[in-house]
Amino acid sequence: MSSSIPSPLPAARPHSLAEDGYAIAIGCAFIAMGLLLLKQANLVTGGMAGIALLLSYLVPASPSTLFLLINIPFFLFAGRAMGMAFGLKTLFANVAIMGVGLLMPAALAIARVSPLFAALFGGSIIGFGILAIARHGAGVGGVGVVALILQKARGWNAGRTQMGCDILILLASLPVLSPERFGLSILSAAAINAVLIVNHRPGRYIGH
């Protein structure tokens, strides 16, 4: 008589350094592409990406460059709270986002993009970029790092924590955006957080 006891799951194998680097690079490319789409549609979103986009409408600098600059204070915090490896990977990710973001306009020129498409697709690929980076032991700084720390320490869902912070960031964009663009910016933030809420839960992912 065969046993009905399910076989145990295989032990999780830590990602190699090459796997971490590859996944983080893809995540950075997703985030840079999402920022490009949102910038082209004159939208904002949540998190540090939203702050970078908002500032890019006020100062002559690219969102990817601003993304790195406003995250500088969080690198030491990330290293102390989550370990030196996490801090170094987070620094690498942010430098890569800036580098890819500066190079991308030379490789891809977007003449026109639907604001609705930019909000949904741009927000979603930013979310998947953050997810890829988080699953390989890094963060994108700022709100994302705080959300991951709270998830690790207290079990708070990273997506929901980030959504609360995103509301405050989006409210700050009200003087800059039209009502239509503001509504679409909320949609882009929801798209980012929906990816994290559905896919980034403690215990769901058996990789390291």
C-alpha positions in Angstrom: 0.0 0.0 0.0 1.5 3.3 -1.1 2.1 6.0 1.5 0.0 9.1 1.3 2.5 11.2 3.1 3.8 13.9 0.7 7.5 14.0 0.0 9.3 16.9 1.6 10.3 19.8 -0.5 14.0 19.8 -1.6 16.3 21.9 0.5 16.7 25.5 -0.8 20.0 26.1 -2.4 21.6 29.6 -2.0 21.9 31.6 -5.1 25.4 32.0 -6.5 27.1 35.4 -6.8 26.7 35.1 -10.6 23.0 34.4 -10.2 22.6 37.3 -7.9 24.4 39.6 -10.3 22.4 38.5 -13.3 19.0 38.8 -11.5 19.8 42.2 -10.0 20.9 43.4 -13.5 17.6 42.3 -15.0 15.7 44.0 -12.2 17.6 47.2 -12.7 16.8 47.2 -16.4 13.1 46.7 -15.6 13.1 49.6 -13.2 15.0 51.9 -15.6 12.6 51.0 -18.4 9.6 51.6 -16.1 11.0 55.0 -15.1 11.5 55.9 -18.8 7.9 55.1 -19.6 6.4 57.0 -16.7 8.6 60.0 -17.4 7.6 60.0 -21.0 3.9 60.0 -19.9 4.5 62.8 -17.3 3.5 60.5 -14.4 4.7 59.9 -10.9 4.5 56.7 -8.9 5.3 55.5 -5.4 8.5 54.9 -3.5 11.9 56.4 -4.3 11.0 56.0 -8.0 8.1 58.4 -7.4 10.2 60.9 -5.6 12.8 60.7 -8.3 10.2 61.3 -11.0 8.6 64.2 -9.1 12.0 65.9 -8.6 12.8 65.4 -12.3 10.0 67.7 -13.2 11.4 70.4 -11.0 15.2 70.1 -11.6 17.2 69.4 -14.8 18.3 65.8 -14.0 17.2 62.4 -15.1 15.0 60.3 -12.8 17.6 57.5 -12.7 20.3 59.9 -11.5 18.0 61.4 -8.9 17.0 57.9 -7.8 20.6 57.2 -6.9 21.2 60.5 -5.2 18.2 60.4 -2.9 19.0 56.9 -1.9 22.5 57.6 -0.6 21.5 58.1 3.0 19.8 54.7 3.0 22.9 52.7 2.0 24.5 52.8 5.4 21.1 52.2 7.0 20.5 49.1 4.8 24.0 47.7 5.6 23.6 48.1 9.4 20.0 46.8 9.5 20.2 44.0 7.0 23.9 43.1 6.8 26.9 44.3 4.8 26.1 42.0 1.8 22.6 43.5 1.5 24.0 47.0 1.7 26.6 46.4 -1.0 24.1 44.7 -3.3 21.7 47.6 -2.8 24.5 50.1 -3.6 25.3 48.1 -6.8 21.6 48.0 -7.8 21.2 51.7 -7.5 24.4 52.5 -9.4 23.2 50.0 -12.1 19.8 51.7 -12.3 21.4 55.0 -12.8 23.8 53.6 -15.5 21.1 51.8 -17.4 18.8 54.8 -17.1 21.4 57.1 -18.6 22.2 54.8 -21.5 18.6 53.7 -22.3 17.5 56.9 -24.1 20.4 56.3 -26.6 19.1 52.8 -27.3 15.4 53.5 -27.2 13.5 56.6 -28.3 9.8 56.7 -27.3 8.0 59.2 -29.5 4.5 58.5 -28.0 3.2 56.3 -25.2 -0.4 56.0 -23.9 -0.4 57.3 -20.3 -2.7 54.4 -19.3 -0.2 51.9 -20.8 2.7 53.7 -19.1 0.9 53.6 -15.7 0.0 49.9 -15.9 3.0 48.4 -17.8 5.6 50.8 -16.4 4.4 50.3 -12.9 4.2 46.5 -13.3 7.8 46.1 -14.6 9.1 48.4 -11.9 7.4 46.0 -9.4 8.9 43.0 -11.0 12.3 44.7 -11.0 12.0 45.4 -7.3 10.9 41.8 -6.8 13.9 40.3 -8.7 16.3 42.5 -6.7 14.6 41.7 -3.3 14.7 37.9 -4.0 18.4 38.1 -4.5 19.3 39.8 -1.2 19.2 43.5 -2.1 16.8 46.5 -2.2 16.3 49.6 -4.2 16.7 51.9 -1.2 14.4 54.2 0.6 10.9 53.0 1.2 11.7 49.6 -0.3 14.5 48.9 2.2 12.3 50.0 5.1 9.5 47.8 3.9 11.8 44.8 3.6 13.3 45.4 7.0 9.8 45.5 8.6 8.8 42.4 6.7 11.9 40.5 8.0 11.7 41.8 11.6 7.9 41.9 12.1 6.3 40.0 9.3 4.6 43.0 7.8 3.8 42.5 4.1 6.3 44.6 2.1 3.8 45.6 -0.5 1.2 46.9 1.9 3.8 48.8 3.9 5.1 50.4 0.8 1.6 51.3 -0.3 1.0 53.3 2.8 4.2 55.3 2.2 3.3 55.7 -1.5 0.1 57.5 -0.6 2.1 60.2 1.1 4.5 60.5 -1.8 1.6 60.8 -4.3 -0.1 63.4 -2.3 3.0 65.5 -2.5 2.7 65.4 -6.3 -0.7 67.1 -6.4 0.7 70.6 -7.0 2.7 69.3 -10.0 0.2 67.0 -11.8 -3.1 67.5 -13.5 -6.0 65.5 -11.9 -5.9 63.0 -14.8 -2.1 62.4 -14.4 -2.5 62.2 -10.7 -5.1 59.4 -11.1 -2.9 57.5 -13.5 0.0 57.9 -11.1 -2.1 56.3 -8.4 -2.7 53.4 -10.8 1.0 53.1 -11.5 1.8 52.8 -7.7 -1.0 50.3 -7.4 0.5 48.2 -10.2 3.9 48.2 -8.5 2.5 47.1 -5.1 0.1 44.5 -6.6 3.2 42.7 -7.9 4.8 42.8 -4.5 1.7 41.9 -2.6 1.0 38.8 -4.8 4.5 37.6 -5.2 6.6 38.6 -2.2 5.4 36.8 0.9 7.5 35.2 3.6 7.9 31.5 3.1 6.5 31.4 -0.4 9.9 31.5 -2.1 12.2 28.7 -1.3 15.3 30.2 -2.9 17.7 32.3 -0.9 
